[in-house]
Amino acid sequence: MSANPSVVSSNKRLDGKVAIVTGGASGIGAAAVRLFSQNGAKVVIADIQDNLGQEIANKLCENVSYIHCDVSQEEQVINLINTTVDKYGQLDIMYNNAGIIDNFYISIVEASKSDLDRLLAVNLVGSFLGAKHAARVMIPRRKGCILFTASACVNIAGLGTHAYSVTKHGISGLVKSLSAELGEHGIRVNCVSPFSVATGIAGRIPSEEEIAQNEMFVSGVANLKEKILKVDDVAQAALYLASDEAGYVSGLNLVVDGGYSVVNPSMMTAFATHFKPPVE
């Protein structure tokens, strides 16, 4: 038996809760949809990938549904929130996960304003609008949880393009700002910041070969060995933040990067190489 009576031993960590997951048709979002549903939540998938989103909703239980939503369009976000509340009577978890990327390895001198505008519209403005309209329905109930997917590039440079990094730093700042305002209303605000993981963020589902290649590359540079980061690992972090187990956690950027952003092994590697005893 748990020593803390407020912590209930149950596999249904989100029983009785209603959640929206934007970008829920693929990648981290789809993993979160499955995990939230398995833990008892009624889940609304919000995405622009209609076939994928509806397919997931059809495969899962009747408590999972799909709504088309371009998060960069405020009227569509308003419709998403209102439709969810009309259907279920409440909104407990708003997971602003939808995101896109630009071209990898692009120099600042080659970056285009159109790419920056596109990333800002989806990653940052979309997250802002999701939080705004979720807060609108959560404040009267004086409870709720607003989540975001940021990135480990918020903690260490060189993990993303400049435009992408701008949007993810904006999300990190928004988390802090919102936690200061919404804490007064009993609403928690947090984000998850993953290391590199193969998802459909580029606008298509990666092939098994592409996923394997990405995992091989990432495992080579990762700090934590014997483990490859999967979308399910990120979803598990989001589940914790969404659950009552994190009931007094707000303003947190939960970095899921195996310690990459806080470890620089180059000095010890150099020492080990330089002072390696001669082979007899």
Backbone as CSV, one residue per row, in Angstrom:
resi,resn,N_x,N_y,N_z,CA_x,CA_y,CA_z,C_x,C_y,C_z
1,MET,0.850,-1.203,0.000,0.000,0.000,0.000,0.884,1.251,0.000
2,SER,0.462,2.267,-0.744,1.218,3.502,-0.798,1.204,4.206,0.548
3,ALA,2.369,4.766,0.916,2.454,5.516,2.162,1.704,6.831,2.068
4,ASN,1.440,7.268,0.853,0.727,8.521,0.641,-0.679,8.201,0.150
5,PRO,-1.704,8.429,0.964,-3.067,8.056,0.569,-3.590,8.821,-0.621
6,SER,-2.930,9.942,-0.971,-3.412,10.734,-2.107,-2.944,10.156,-3.432
7,VAL,-1.964,9.227,-3.378,-1.468,8.604,-4.595,-2.154,7.262,-4.763
8,VAL,-2.992,7.131,-5.773,-3.767,5.925,-5.979,-3.009,5.000,-6.924
9,SER,-2.852,3.750,-6.508,-2.191,2.764,-7.352,-3.173,2.296,-8.416
10,SER,-2.983,2.765,-9.637,-3.913,2.445,-10.712,-3.214,2.607,-12.044
11,ASN,-3.615,1.782,-13.012,-3.089,1.934,-14.358,-3.795,3.060,-15.105
12,LYS,-4.898,3.539,-14.557,-5.685,4.585,-15.207,-5.348,5.930,-14.574
13,ARG,-4.227,6.484,-14.980,-3.717,7.694,-14.342,-4.467,8.955,-14.773
14,LEU,-5.282,8.856,-15.826,-6.041,10.017,-16.309,-7.543,9.749,-16.292
15,ASP,-7.982,8.855,-15.415,-9.406,8.530,-15.318,-10.254,9.784,-15.121
16,GLY,-11.318,9.911,-15.909,-12.243,11.022,-15.750,-11.790,12.316,-16.386
17,LYS,-10.636,12.321,-17.052,-10.117,13.553,-17.645,-10.377,13.593,-19.145
18,VAL,-10.469,14.805,-19.664,-10.640,15.042,-21.093,-9.405,15.765,-21.608
19,ALA,-8.816,15.235,-22.680,-7.574,15.796,-23.208,-7.687,16.089,-24.693
20,ILE,-7.030,17.165,-25.117,-6.825,17.462,-26.530,-5.338,17.329,-26.808
21,VAL,-4.992,16.653,-27.906,-3.595,16.552,-28.338,-3.504,17.099,-29.756
22,THR,-2.864,18.246,-29.923,-2.670,18.777,-31.273,-1.477,18.068,-31.910
23,GLY,-1.527,17.950,-33.232,-0.502,17.148,-33.896,-0.592,15.696,-33.471
24,GLY,-1.817,15.250,-33.164,-2.013,13.930,-32.586,-2.123,12.796,-33.585
25,ALA,-1.931,13.082,-34.876,-2.093,12.041,-35.888,-0.807,11.286,-36.183
26,SER,0.318,11.767,-35.666,1.584,11.093,-35.942,2.604,11.437,-34.874
27,GLY,3.700,10.690,-34.869,4.831,10.992,-34.005,4.527,11.003,-32.528
28,ILE,5.083,11.987,-31.839,4.898,12.123,-30.393,3.420,12.286,-30.058
29,GLY,2.707,13.047,-30.869,1.287,13.272,-30.611,0.486,11.990,-30.645
30,ALA,0.728,11.147,-31.645,0.004,9.882,-31.747,0.335,8.967,-30.578
31,ALA,1.601,8.965,-30.157,1.995,8.163,-28.994,1.292,8.660,-27.739
32,ALA,1.169,9.976,-27.602,0.480,10.550,-26.441,-1.007,10.217,-26.467
33,VAL,-1.612,10.254,-27.643,-3.035,9.903,-27.768,-3.267,8.486,-27.268
34,ARG,-2.460,7.553,-27.744,-2.610,6.153,-27.332,-2.419,5.994,-25.826
35,LEU,-1.377,6.639,-25.299,-1.056,6.495,-23.878,-2.106,7.156,-22.995
36,PHE,-2.553,8.341,-23.354,-3.594,9.024,-22.579,-4.877,8.199,-22.584
37,SER,-5.225,7.637,-23.747,-6.431,6.828,-23.854,-6.323,5.572,-22.992
38,GLN,-5.170,4.912,-23.042,-4.953,3.710,-22.238,-5.065,4.005,-20.748
39,ASN,-4.804,5.259,-20.385,-4.855,5.643,-18.979,-6.179,6.294,-18.596
40,GLY,-7.213,6.069,-19.404,-8.560,6.429,-19.012,-9.089,7.755,-19.492
41,ALA,-8.289,8.530,-20.236,-8.752,9.841,-20.688,-9.630,9.729,-21.928
42,LYS,-10.555,10.647,-22.063,-11.251,10.873,-23.326,-10.358,11.822,-24.116
43,VAL,-9.979,11.430,-25.321,-8.955,12.168,-26.068,-9.495,12.657,-27.404
44,VAL,-9.224,13.920,-27.705,-9.548,14.497,-29.008,-8.241,14.721,-29.760
45,ILE,-8.130,14.088,-30.917,-6.972,14.279,-31.790,-7.237,15.495,-32.667
46,ALA,-6.307,16.447,-32.658,-6.430,17.629,-33.520,-5.245,17.646,-34.476
47,ASP,-5.522,17.718,-35.770,-4.445,17.659,-36.752,-5.001,18.097,-38.104
48,ILE,-4.108,18.233,-39.085,-4.550,18.501,-40.453,-4.388,17.251,-41.319
49,GLN,-3.824,16.179,-40.741,-3.656,14.908,-41.449,-4.908,14.066,-41.207
50,ASP,-5.944,14.364,-41.970,-7.275,13.810,-41.689,-7.320,12.288,-41.736
51,ASN,-6.726,11.698,-42.754,-6.785,10.240,-42.886,-6.084,9.550,-41.721
52,LEU,-4.887,10.043,-41.370,-4.142,9.443,-40.265,-4.874,9.642,-38.940
53,GLY,-5.369,10.849,-38.723,-6.058,11.144,-37.465,-7.309,10.310,-37.282
54,GLN,-8.106,10.193,-38.340,-9.332,9.405,-38.244,-9.027,7.925,-38.099
55,GLU,-7.952,7.472,-38.735,-7.563,6.064,-38.629,-7.199,5.708,-37.186
56,ILE,-6.463,6.590,-36.523,-6.106,6.337,-35.119,-7.363,6.321,-34.254
57,ALA,-8.244,7.291,-34.473,-9.484,7.354,-33.690,-10.323,6.089,-33.895
58,ASN,-10.355,5.585,-35.118,-11.140,4.379,-35.403,-10.544,3.146,-34.729
59,LYS,-9.222,3.088,-34.638,-8.552,1.924,-34.060,-8.684,1.889,-32.541
60,LEU,-8.725,3.073,-31.931,-8.789,3.139,-30.474,-10.246,3.092,-30.015
61,CYS,-10.441,3.236,-28.718,-11.780,3.082,-28.163,-12.694,4.248,-28.552
62,GLU,-13.958,4.129,-28.197,-14.951,5.134,-28.563,-14.696,6.479,-27.896
63,ASN,-13.813,6.504,-26.909,-13.504,7.749,-26.214,-12.404,8.547,-26.894
64,VAL,-12.028,8.157,-28.109,-11.053,8.909,-28.899,-11.732,9.384,-30.177
65,SER,-11.615,10.680,-30.463,-12.232,11.244,-31.662,-11.241,12.157,-32.374
66,TYR,-11.579,12.522,-33.591,-10.693,13.351,-34.412,-11.405,14.622,-34.862
67,ILE,-10.688,15.746,-34.803,-11.194,17.016,-35.321,-10.107,17.655,-36.177
68,HIS,-10.457,18.037,-37.390,-9.504,18.754,-38.242,-9.231,20.126,-37.628
69,CYS,-7.949,20.442,-37.482,-7.608,21.754,-36.912,-6.225,22.185,-37.360
70,ASP,-6.168,23.312,-38.045,-4.911,23.992,-38.354,-4.666,24.969,-37.209
71,VAL,-3.694,24.662,-36.360,-3.512,25.442,-35.129,-3.077,26.879,-35.384
72,SER,-2.637,27.175,-36.607,-2.241,28.555,-36.905,-3.447,29.449,-37.182
73,GLN,-4.639,28.835,-37.283,-5.868,29.572,-37.568,-6.730,29.646,-36.309
74,GLU,-6.890,30.850,-35.762,-7.554,30.973,-34.471,-8.984,30.469,-34.485
75,GLU,-9.709,30.692,-35.569,-11.098,30.244,-35.595,-11.187,28.716,-35.518
76,GLN,-10.192,28.029,-36.092,-10.187,26.568,-35.996,-9.832,26.088,-34.597
77,VAL,-8.964,26.813,-33.911,-8.634,26.468,-32.526,-9.852,26.697,-31.631
78,ILE,-10.549,27.799,-31.847,-11.765,28.078,-31.076,-12.778,26.957,-31.281
79,ASN,-12.954,26.532,-32.533,-13.890,25.445,-32.828,-13.467,24.150,-32.141
80,LEU,-12.173,23.879,-32.142,-11.646,22.676,-31.486,-11.992,22.657,-30.002
81,ILE,-11.737,23.759,-29.331,-11.994,23.834,-27.883,-13.493,23.760,-27.612
82,ASN,-14.267,24.550,-28.339,-15.719,24.590,-28.097,-16.382,23.248,-28.386
83,THR,-15.962,22.588,-29.460,-16.537,21.291,-29.813,-16.226,20.255,-28.739
84,THR,-15.000,20.285,-28.237,-14.601,19.343,-27.185,-15.419,19.552,-25.921
85,VAL,-15.567,20.798,-25.505,-16.323,21.095,-24.286,-17.809,20.777,-24.475
86,ASP,-18.329,21.090,-25.658,-19.741,20.751,-25.930,-19.972,19.240,-25.849
87,LYS,-19.005,18.473,-26.306,-19.151,17.018,-26.350,-18.962,16.376,-24.983
88,TYR,-17.954,16.842,-24.238,-17.589,16.165,-22.986,-17.888,16.978,-21.725
89,GLY,-18.208,18.252,-21.896,-18.553,19.074,-20.740,-17.388,19.667,-19.997
90,GLN,-16.161,19.383,-20.438,-14.987,19.887,-19.721,-13.742,19.715,-20.585
91,LEU,-12.668,20.368,-20.175,-11.348,20.172,-20.764,-10.340,20.217,-19.627
92,ASP,-9.630,19.115,-19.437,-8.674,19.017,-18.330,-7.228,19.144,-18.781
93,ILE,-6.919,18.659,-19.997,-5.541,18.630,-20.483,-5.499,19.165,-21.904
94,MET,-4.710,20.200,-22.114,-4.488,20.736,-23.452,-3.018,20.528,-23.790
95,TYR,-2.740,19.571,-24.675,-1.359,19.272,-25.043,-1.077,19.891,-26.406
96,ASN,-0.393,21.034,-26.393,-0.030,21.754,-27.607,1.256,21.141,-28.167
97,ASN,1.083,20.156,-29.011,2.210,19.376,-29.505,2.497,19.609,-30.982
98,ALA,1.541,20.145,-31.727,1.714,20.307,-33.176,2.953,21.135,-33.482
99,GLY,3.725,20.670,-34.467,4.932,21.402,-34.831,5.463,20.968,-36.183
100,ILE,6.244,21.845,-36.798,6.875,21.564,-38.074,8.334,22.004,-38.005
101,ILE,9.127,21.579,-38.992,10.526,21.983,-39.063,10.809,22.558,-40.442
102,ASP,11.960,23.227,-40.534,12.417,23.678,-41.844,13.552,22.759,-42.286
103,ASN,14.331,23.178,-43.262,15.424,22.344,-43.767,16.533,22.213,-42.729
104,PHE,17.091,21.013,-42.620,18.193,20.792,-41.695,19.465,21.483,-42.195
105,TYR,20.329,21.843,-41.252,21.681,22.341,-41.561,21.683,23.589,-42.430
106,ILE,20.724,24.461,-42.221,20.676,25.672,-43.043,21.342,26.828,-42.298
107,SER,22.198,27.552,-42.992,22.906,28.690,-42.409,21.951,29.878,-42.260
108,ILE,22.268,30.753,-41.312,21.450,31.950,-41.111,21.423,32.811,-42.373
109,VAL,22.509,32.819,-43.125,22.548,33.649,-44.335,21.716,33.052,-45.458
110,GLU,21.358,31.756,-45.328,20.524,31.114,-46.334,19.072,30.986,-45.888
111,ALA,18.803,31.299,-44.625,17.448,31.140,-44.084,16.498,32.142,-44.735
112,SER,15.263,31.708,-44.963,14.276,32.579,-45.593,13.251,33.056,-44.574
113,LYS,12.772,34.261,-44.780,11.734,34.799,-43.908,10.452,33.972,-44.025
114,SER,10.175,33.431,-45.197,8.956,32.643,-45.369,8.996,31.382,-44.503
115,ASP,10.167,30.745,-44.389,10.301,29.582,-43.509,10.108,29.976,-42.053
116,LEU,10.700,31.114,-41.668,10.544,31.594,-40.299,9.071,31.877,-39.998
117,ASP,8.395,32.549,-40.917,6.969,32.855,-40.718,6.142,31.576,-40.580
118,ARG,6.466,30.582,-41.400,5.727,29.319,-41.392,5.909,28.591,-40.059
119,LEU,7.136,28.529,-39.563,7.402,27.859,-38.293,6.802,28.617,-37.123
120,LEU,6.896,29.933,-37.160,6.302,30.736,-36.091,4.786,30.526,-36.032
121,ALA,4.149,30.476,-37.209,2.689,30.353,-37.265,2.203,29.063,-36.633
122,VAL,2.892,27.958,-36.895,2.448,26.660,-36.378,3.003,26.409,-34.977
123,ASN,4.320,26.473,-34.833,4.955,26.066,-33.576,4.645,27.011,-32.426
124,LEU,4.766,28.300,-32.665,4.627,29.255,-31.567,3.234,29.871,-31.494
125,VAL,2.757,30.419,-32.611,1.420,31.007,-32.592,0.377,29.931,-32.314
126,GLY,0.536,28.758,-32.921,-0.395,27.665,-32.673,-0.430,27.269,-31.206
127,SER,0.727,27.218,-30.580,0.797,26.894,-29.152,0.163,27.998,-28.308
128,PHE,0.425,29.229,-28.687,-0.143,30.389,-27.982,-1.675,30.346,-28.035
129,LEU,-2.210,30.101,-29.234,-3.668,30.071,-29.387,-4.291,28.898,-28.638
130,GLY,-3.634,27.742,-28.680,-4.140,26.593,-27.940,-4.213,26.872,-26.457
131,ALA,-3.152,27.499,-25.929,-3.131,27.835,-24.503,-4.189,28.883,-24.167
132,LYS,-4.319,29.880,-25.034,-5.282,30.955,-24.796,-6.698,30.415,-24.659
133,HIS,-7.116,29.590,-25.597,-8.509,29.147,-25.598,-8.749,27.981,-24.642
134,ALA,-7.690,27.234,-24.310,-7.829,26.248,-23.236,-8.004,26.963,-21.901
135,ALA,-7.209,27.997,-21.683,-7.301,28.754,-20.425,-8.686,29.382,-20.277
136,ARG,-9.261,29.799,-21.386,-10.589,30.423,-21.358,-11.636,29.508,-20.722
137,VAL,-11.530,28.192,-20.981,-12.525,27.277,-20.419,-12.054,26.642,-19.109
138,MET,-10.744,26.697,-18.850,-10.221,26.119,-17.599,-10.334,27.081,-16.415
139,ILE,-10.173,28.363,-16.664,-10.173,29.348,-15.572,-11.456,29.299,-14.740
140,PRO,-12.643,29.232,-15.353,-13.855,29.168,-14.522,-13.923,27.922,-13.644
141,ARG,-13.305,26.820,-14.087,-13.318,25.587,-13.294,-12.185,25.560,-12.266
142,ARG,-11.249,26.508,-12.387,-10.117,26.643,-11.472,-9.283,25.368,-11.386
143,LYS,-9.091,24.745,-12.534,-8.176,23.612,-12.616,-7.930,23.280,-14.081
144,GLY,-6.835,22.584,-14.311,-6.494,22.196,-15.669,-4.999,22.068,-15.833
145,CYS,-4.591,21.504,-16.961,-3.186,21.285,-17.266,-2.941,21.650,-18.719
146,ILE,-2.010,22.559,-18.955,-1.630,22.950,-20.307,-0.196,22.499,-20.537
147,LEU,0.000,21.695,-21.586,1.311,21.153,-21.918,1.761,21.619,-23.296
148,PHE,3.065,21.597,-23.489,3.663,21.943,-24.779,4.773,20.947,-25.090
149,THR,5.083,20.791,-26.374,6.309,20.103,-26.775,7.289,21.162,-27.235
150,ALA,8.367,21.315,-26.490,9.443,22.235,-26.881,10.553,21.383,-27.519
151,SER,11.782,21.559,-27.094,12.889,20.805,-27.683,14.112,20.951,-26.794
152,ALA,14.991,19.952,-26.844,16.250,20.051,-26.109,17.116,21.187,-26.641
153,CYS,16.788,21.715,-27.830,17.557,22.851,-28.358,17.359,24.100,-27.514
154,VAL,16.349,24.087,-26.641,16.153,25.198,-25.709,17.283,25.234,-24.682
155,ASN,17.846,24.074,-24.388,18.884,23.980,-23.354,20.301,24.025,-23.893
156,ILE,20.480,23.670,-25.156,21.834,23.629,-25.711,21.776,23.974,-27.189
157,ALA,22.756,24.769,-27.628,22.755,25.223,-29.021,23.212,24.123,-29.960
158,GLY,22.792,24.244,-31.214,23.275,23.354,-32.259,22.415,22.150,-32.534
159,LEU,21.263,22.034,-31.874,20.394,20.873,-32.085,19.277,21.150,-33.082
160,GLY,19.135,22.382,-33.510,18.074,22.721,-34.452,18.465,23.931,-35.273
161,THR,17.708,24.180,-36.335,17.974,25.365,-37.139,17.627,26.621,-36.333
162,HIS,18.037,27.752,-36.856,17.799,29.005,-36.134,16.307,29.302,-36.015
163,ALA,15.570,29.129,-37.096,14.127,29.412,-37.063,13.423,28.465,-36.093
164,TYR,13.763,27.186,-36.158,13.156,26.199,-35.270,13.485,26.521,-33.819
165,SER,14.739,26.885,-33.563,15.158,27.211,-32.193,14.413,28.430,-31.657
166,VAL,14.194,29.412,-32.516,13.434,30.601,-32.107,12.052,30.196,-31.610
167,THR,11.370,29.306,-32.357,10.011,28.929,-31.975,9.996,28.136,-30.672
168,LYS,10.976,27.268,-30.476,10.989,26.439,-29.279,11.407,27.241,-28.048
169,HIS,12.312,28.202,-28.209,12.619,29.102,-27.103,11.400,29.936,-26.733
170,GLY,10.614,30.309,-27.747,9.389,31.046,-27.472,8.412,30.230,-26.640
171,ILE,8.305,28.942,-26.936,7.433,28.073,-26.150,7.927,27.983,-24.716
172,SER,9.235,27.838,-24.535,9.801,27.769,-23.188,9.474,29.028,-22.392
173,GLY,9.596,30.187,-23.036,9.254,31.436,-22.360,7.777,31.542,-22.062
174,LEU,6.946,31.042,-22.989,5.502,31.073,-22.795,5.101,30.215,-21.602
175,VAL,5.751,29.072,-21.422,5.467,28.207,-20.280,5.676,28.957,-18.974
176,LYS,6.791,29.657,-18.872,7.086,30.399,-17.645,6.064,31.517,-17.428
177,SER,5.775,32.249,-18.493,4.844,33.370,-18.379,3.444,32.894,-17.996
178,LEU,2.985,31.824,-18.638,1.650,31.310,-18.345,1.552,30.719,-16.948
179,SER,2.615,30.039,-16.510,2.570,29.438,-15.174,2.436,30.515,-14.112
180,ALA,3.006,31.701,-14.377,2.897,32.807,-13.426,1.469,33.338,-13.352
181,GLU,0.812,33.459,-14.498,-0.556,33.984,-14.501,-1.585,32.940,-14.075
182,LEU,-1.479,31.731,-14.653,-2.555,30.760,-14.497,-2.487,29.970,-13.197
183,GLY,-1.348,30.036,-12.517,-1.259,29.371,-11.222,-2.302,29.893,-10.245
184,GLU,-2.647,31.153,-10.374,-3.665,31.759,-9.512,-5.022,31.078,-9.685
185,HIS,-5.220,30.453,-10.841,-6.490,29.800,-11.138,-6.401,28.277,-11.005
186,GLY,-5.307,27.791,-10.421,-5.162,26.359,-10.215,-4.775,25.578,-11.458
187,ILE,-4.280,26.285,-12.483,-3.921,25.643,-13.755,-2.409,25.476,-13.824
188,ARG,-1.976,24.248,-14.101,-0.555,23.956,-14.230,-0.121,24.077,-15.692
189,VAL,1.099,24.574,-15.922,1.636,24.765,-17.271,3.068,24.223,-17.311
190,ASN,3.316,23.279,-18.212,4.637,22.666,-18.324,4.938,22.318,-19.772
191,CYS,6.193,21.949,-20.045,6.535,21.472,-21.387,7.514,20.312,-21.308
192,VAL,7.520,19.533,-22.382,8.452,18.423,-22.559,9.419,18.804,-23.673
193,SER,10.714,18.603,-23.429,11.723,18.962,-24.427,12.549,17.745,-24.818
194,PRO,12.176,17.084,-25.919,12.896,15.868,-26.312,14.161,16.130,-27.107
195,PHE,15.064,15.180,-27.007,16.237,15.080,-27.866,15.745,14.631,-29.243
196,SER,16.621,14.414,-30.181,16.230,14.022,-31.527,15.517,12.674,-31.521
197,VAL,14.349,12.630,-32.156,13.579,11.403,-32.277,12.853,11.434,-33.613
198,ALA,12.824,10.309,-34.297,12.193,10.246,-35.626,10.684,10.324,-35.500
199,THR,10.078,11.340,-36.130,8.626,11.534,-36.096,8.158,11.953,-37.478
200,GLY,6.870,12.302,-37.575,6.324,12.802,-38.830,6.335,14.314,-38.907
201,ILE,7.222,14.966,-38.139,7.212,16.426,-38.060,7.553,17.080,-39.393
202,ALA,8.254,16.360,-40.259,8.630,16.934,-41.549,7.478,16.936,-42.548
203,GLY,6.307,16.453,-42.124,5.151,16.478,-43.000,4.812,15.136,-43.612
204,ARG,5.569,14.116,-43.256,5.273,12.765,-43.734,5.793,11.776,-42.699
205,ILE,5.248,10.573,-42.749,5.678,9.540,-41.822,6.997,8.963,-42.318
206,PRO,8.054,8.965,-41.486,9.332,8.414,-41.941,9.239,6.906,-42.152
207,SER,10.021,6.412,-43.094,10.056,4.975,-43.342,10.820,4.285,-42.216
208,GLU,10.677,2.963,-42.139,11.407,2.203,-41.127,12.910,2.357,-41.315
209,GLU,13.347,2.420,-42.571,14.775,2.604,-42.855,15.250,3.968,-42.357
210,GLU,14.456,5.016,-42.592,14.831,6.355,-42.133,14.876,6.421,-40.614
211,ILE,13.908,5.775,-39.956,13.899,5.745,-38.497,15.148,5.042,-37.989
212,ALA,15.500,3.908,-38.606,16.689,3.157,-38.188,17.951,3.978,-38.382
213,GLN,18.055,4.697,-39.509,19.225,5.528,-39.771,19.332,6.663,-38.750
214,ASN,18.182,7.288,-38.446,18.169,8.364,-37.464,18.586,7.838,-36.091
215,GLU,18.051,6.676,-35.721,18.378,6.115,-34.413,19.845,5.746,-34.320
216,MET,20.415,5.241,-35.399,21.830,4.881,-35.402,22.703,6.113,-35.222
217,PHE,22.348,7.185,-35.946,23.115,8.423,-35.833,22.994,9.014,-34.426
218,VAL,21.756,9.105,-33.930,21.519,9.731,-32.629,22.178,8.934,-31.515
219,SER,22.114,7.600,-31.586,22.728,6.790,-30.533,24.225,6.992,-30.499
220,GLY,24.819,7.335,-31.655,26.255,7.569,-31.703,26.679,8.832,-30.980
221,VAL,25.832,9.848,-30.991,26.194,11.120,-30.349,25.521,11.300,-28.992
222,ALA,24.584,10.440,-28.649,23.847,10.590,-27.396,24.752,10.379,-26.183
223,ASN,24.367,10.996,-25.084,25.091,10.788,-23.832,24.699,9.471,-23.181
224,LEU,23.403,9.164,-23.150,22.909,7.949,-22.510,22.934,6.799,-23.508
225,LYS,23.762,5.815,-23.209,23.911,4.675,-24.113,22.992,3.528,-23.689
226,GLU,22.946,2.496,-24.532,22.133,1.297,-24.305,20.633,1.600,-24.297
227,LYS,20.266,2.756,-24.815,18.855,3.146,-24.871,18.674,4.119,-26.021
228,ILE,17.665,3.889,-26.854,17.360,4.790,-27.960,16.051,5.499,-27.662
229,LEU,16.053,6.817,-27.768,14.853,7.591,-27.485,13.770,7.298,-28.511
230,LYS,12.571,6.963,-28.032,11.410,6.695,-28.878,10.312,7.709,-28.558
231,VAL,9.348,7.817,-29.472,8.229,8.735,-29.229,7.467,8.351,-27.964
232,ASP,7.426,7.058,-27.662,6.725,6.611,-26.457,7.388,7.135,-25.189
233,ASP,8.711,7.314,-25.216,9.408,7.856,-24.048,8.988,9.303,-23.787
234,VAL,8.831,10.059,-24.865,8.392,11.450,-24.730,6.944,11.495,-24.250
235,ALA,6.119,10.599,-24.791,4.717,10.531,-24.372,4.596,10.170,-22.888
236,GLN,5.479,9.307,-22.400,5.457,8.951,-20.984,5.762,10.169,-20.110
237,ALA,6.674,11.019,-20.565,6.973,12.246,-19.822,5.760,13.172,-19.807
238,ALA,5.077,13.269,-20.959,3.865,14.092,-21.034,2.774,13.526,-20.139
239,LEU,2.662,12.201,-20.089,1.660,11.563,-19.231,1.895,11.918,-17.767
240,TYR,3.137,11.880,-17.346,3.453,12.257,-15.961,2.998,13.683,-15.679
241,LEU,3.346,14.616,-16.565,2.994,16.017,-16.341,1.490,16.243,-16.392
242,ALA,0.782,15.418,-17.169,-0.668,15.556,-17.280,-1.402,14.949,-16.091
243,SER,-0.755,14.029,-15.397,-1.421,13.270,-14.337,-1.381,14.004,-13.000
244,ASP,-2.171,13.505,-12.064,-2.197,14.084,-10.721,-0.908,13.818,-9.958
245,GLU,-0.063,12.922,-10.463,1.237,12.689,-9.843,2.110,13.937,-9.914
246,ALA,1.849,14.782,-10.894,2.565,16.047,-11.031,1.678,17.202,-10.565
247,GLY,0.844,16.932,-9.567,-0.160,17.902,-9.136,0.378,19.220,-8.615
248,TYR,1.664,19.258,-8.213,2.238,20.530,-7.749,3.441,20.921,-8.607
249,VAL,3.445,20.432,-9.855,4.524,20.744,-10.798,4.002,21.728,-11.830
250,SER,4.596,22.903,-11.889,4.205,23.909,-12.878,5.411,24.774,-13.220
251,GLY,5.462,25.223,-14.473,6.580,26.039,-14.930,7.808,25.221,-15.273
252,LEU,7.641,23.900,-15.421,8.779,23.001,-15.628,9.007,22.720,-17.108
253,ASN,10.272,22.741,-17.503,10.691,22.245,-18.802,11.340,20.887,-18.556
254,LEU,10.602,19.809,-18.804,11.094,18.462,-18.563,11.885,18.004,-19.779
255,VAL,13.209,18.022,-19.666,14.094,17.711,-20.784,14.312,16.201,-20.851
256,VAL,13.952,15.618,-21.991,14.085,14.171,-22.187,15.212,13.961,-23.205
257,ASP,16.440,14.073,-22.712,17.582,13.999,-23.628,18.718,13.126,-23.104
258,GLY,18.434,12.317,-22.091,19.467,11.427,-21.570,20.678,12.154,-21.017
259,GLY,20.491,13.403,-20.576,21.586,14.172,-20.000,22.463,14.885,-21.007
260,TYR,22.091,14.835,-22.296,22.945,15.419,-23.340,23.243,16.896,-23.104
261,SER,22.230,17.638,-22.698,22.392,19.094,-22.602,23.141,19.546,-21.350
262,VAL,23.412,18.631,-20.432,24.137,19.036,-19.208,25.498,18.369,-19.108
263,VAL,25.893,17.607,-20.118,27.149,16.867,-20.065,28.024,17.232,-21.253
264,ASN,29.283,17.533,-20.978,30.272,17.730,-22.034,31.426,16.771,-21.754
265,PRO,31.451,15.632,-22.450,32.457,14.607,-22.139,33.809,14.833,-22.801
266,SER,33.959,15.939,-23.544,35.159,16.108,-24.365,36.439,16.168,-23.530
267,MET,36.381,16.806,-22.352,37.580,16.911,-21.529,38.041,15.547,-21.039
268,MET,37.101,14.760,-20.501,37.466,13.445,-19.984,37.896,12.511,-21.116
269,THR,37.284,12.667,-22.290,37.688,11.860,-23.443,39.118,12.205,-23.848
270,ALA,39.428,13.513,-23.834,40.777,13.947,-24.181,41.795,13.441,-23.161
271,PHE,41.458,13.526,-21.868,42.344,13.016,-20.825,42.588,11.525,-20.996
272,ALA,41.497,10.792,-21.249,41.619,9.346,-21.373,42.500,8.965,-22.549
273,THR,42.382,9.750,-23.641,43.197,9.471,-24.824,44.652,9.867,-24.597
274,HIS,44.869,11.026,-23.969,46.223,11.575,-23.804,47.034,10.774,-22.782
275,PHE,46.362,10.387,-21.694,47.077,9.718,-20.604,46.866,8.195,-20.597
276,LYS,46.380,7.689,-21.705,46.179,6.232,-21.799,47.509,5.515,-21.631
277,PRO,47.565,4.565,-20.680,48.848,3.881,-20.459,49.273,3.089,-21.691
278,PRO,50.566,3.029,-21.933,51.059,2.303,-23.126,50.741,0.814,-23.025
279,VAL,50.497,0.222,-24.163,50.229,-1.210,-24.235,51.565,-1.945,-24.201
280,GLU,51.715,-2.857,-23.243,52.977,-3.604,-23.124,52.985,-4.812,-24.039
